[in-house]
Amino acid sequence: MAASDLVDCPHADRCPGCPLIALPEPAQRAAKVERLARALAPYAVLPALAPDPLRAAPTRTDYRTRAKFVVGPGPRVGLYARGTHELLDLPGCRVLAPVIGAGLVELRRLLADPPASAASVLRAEGDGPGRLRALDLREVRDEAGAGLLVTLVVRVPPDPDFGETAAAAECLAATLPFLRGVAVSFHEGRSPQLLGTPPMAIHGPRLHRDETRDAAPWSFAAAGGFAQAHRAQAAEIQAVAEAAVAPKPGRRVLEVYAGHGALGLALAAAGAQVTAIEAFEPAADAARAAAREQGIDGFAVRAESAEAALPKLLDAGERFDAAVVNPPRRGLLPHVRAALARLCRERIVYISCEPETLARDLADLSWRGWRSVRLLPFDLMPLTAEVECVAVLEPAEPPLPAVLFEDEDWLAVDKPPHLPTVPHPERDGSLLGLVRKLPGGEAAVPVHRLDAETSGVCLFARSAAVAGAAQRALADPSAAKRYLALVRGVARPHGRISRAVVEQGRSREAATRYRRLAVVSGHALLSVAPETGRTHQIRRHLAGIGQPILGDARYGHAASNRHLFERAGLDRPFLHCAELELRHPRSGAAVRIRAPLAPDLDGSFGRLGGILPAPS
C-alpha cells in the first residue's frame, strides 16, 4: 500500500464523515463500483445495463462546498463521534473547500471569545447563556473568486433578541474578509434535525451568484440551500446531462427537482424550452431571477412538488422531448414515474445519489416502456461510500415477465409491482398483455389476479377452454395461497382473522390466517394465507386488527408509510404472493409455484436491518 494513496487525518479513527479514508484510492473506487453492482444485480430486467467506468474526482481533499457542524462548549465544532453522542471537535478537517476551512479557523477564534454584544448568539448552547447549536457553511464562486455563506443555527429564546443576532453578523463580517452573507435559523430544540427555521439573511444579500461551470450560466445560491458536494464533479455531471438532453432551439425539456436551476438555465441558454419543477419556493424564485438577470428566455419555473406538478402537466396534454430528474435519496414515487414515462417522447436523464432507489426506479421505468441505455457513475464524495449516477433512458418495448411454471395448460409468471394484471383505463400496459407475447400465451386467461401494486406469483390458463378447470382447482379447499407482508407493529406469533368484508355492496364472510416470521425495526414480517378470496382481503383484515401493511396508502398508516419511504425506499404496500399450491386438474399432481421476494421489497427489508428466513 503506497503512502501516497492514503489521506492523513488525525480524526480518521473516530469521525463518521469519511468512512473509507483508511483504504487506498483504488480500493475506495472499487467499493463504490461494488455498491452500484449490488444495487442493480437483483433486477433481472436490467441485465444489459453495464455501467461506464467510475469517473474519479480530480481532488479527494479540499473539495466539500457545504458543511454542517454541531457546536458545543469549548468551543467544539464538528460531528458526533462514530457510534456515539459525543461531539468530536474537527479542526483541520481534510475535505472542506479552502474557503470553508479558512472560515472555520477564524470562527473558532471568535466563538472562543465573542464580544459581549453578541455573546449569547456566538457561544455554544450549554456554555453559560450561549444559544448557538450549529453552523451551516457554504462556498460560492463568482467573478470575484470564492466566498463564504454562514448560517447560524440558534436556539430560540423566550424573546428573540435580534439586536444580538445583528451584532453577531457584524462580528463575522469584521472577522471574515471573504464573507458574502450571514443568515440565521432558529431552532426550537425538540427536533433532531440540525437546521431549524428556513435561514433568514441578516447580513449581505439573500441571493448570491454561483458559477458551477466555465462558460455556463450562473445560478443563485442562498444560505442553507442545497449544494453538490464537489464542484468539479458537479460540473462534469451537468455537462454529461446536458449532452444527453441535446438541447437545441424548439426542443421541449422538463426538469424535475430543479433546485436553483443551474442545469435548466444552461439548457435554456442553448435554445431549449425548459419547464422546471421545484417545490421549494425560494429556490424556484431564485431560478427565475437568475434567468431574468441573464436574459435567458424559454425558462419557466413551477413552484410545485413533482408529485403534484407532473400529473397536472399530463392532464393538460403537455408533452416533452426530454426530461431531467434529480430526486432526493428516496427516489421517485410510483405515480411520478408513471407520469414521467408518459410525458416524455425521446429521452429521460435520471441523476441519482442513491444506487438502491435508482435501481428500483429504472426497473419500474423499464416496465413502463423506457430502457436504460447508459449508466455513468461519479465519485462525487471522495473518502465516502457514496456514488452519484447519471442514467440515460430511451423508449423501448417492455420486457417479458419471468416464467415460474408452465405446462400445456398453465403459465405462471412473476408479476412485477405497479403493473395491473389486466388492462386498466388509468394505466398503460398490463401483465396480461405481456403474457400474451410469451410462447403459447397468445390466448392466455388470468386465473389468479393480484392488485397492481402487489408482486409475485400470477397464474394464467393458456386458453379459455382450460381456465374453468384451473379456477376450480384454485378454489378447492386443498389449494393454498401464501403471501409475505410487512406490517406495522409486532403481531402475535400466529392468528386467524375472521370478519366479513363488503364487496360490490354485499357483506361477505372472509378469513385470513397468519404466522409471524421475523421482527425488524419494531415491525413484523408475516406469512399470510387467505382462506377466502375477497377484494383487498389481506390488506383490509390486517388493517382491521391495527397492524396495517406498511406502504399501503389506502388502508395503512400514513406517518409510518412516509417514514419507510424516506428510510428504506418502500414506495408500495409490502405485499408479495410468494407461493401458490394446488392440484393439477389434468394429472391430479400437486403443483407448488414459488416466487422470490421482489427486489424492491427485499431491498427495503434489508435497509431496515432484516434478514429473510429461508422458505420452508
Summary of the structure (lengths in Angstrom):
residues: 616
radius of gyration: 27.7
end to end distance: 46.7
largest distance: 91.3
contacts: 2115
relative contact order: 0.08
helix: 28%
strand: 29%
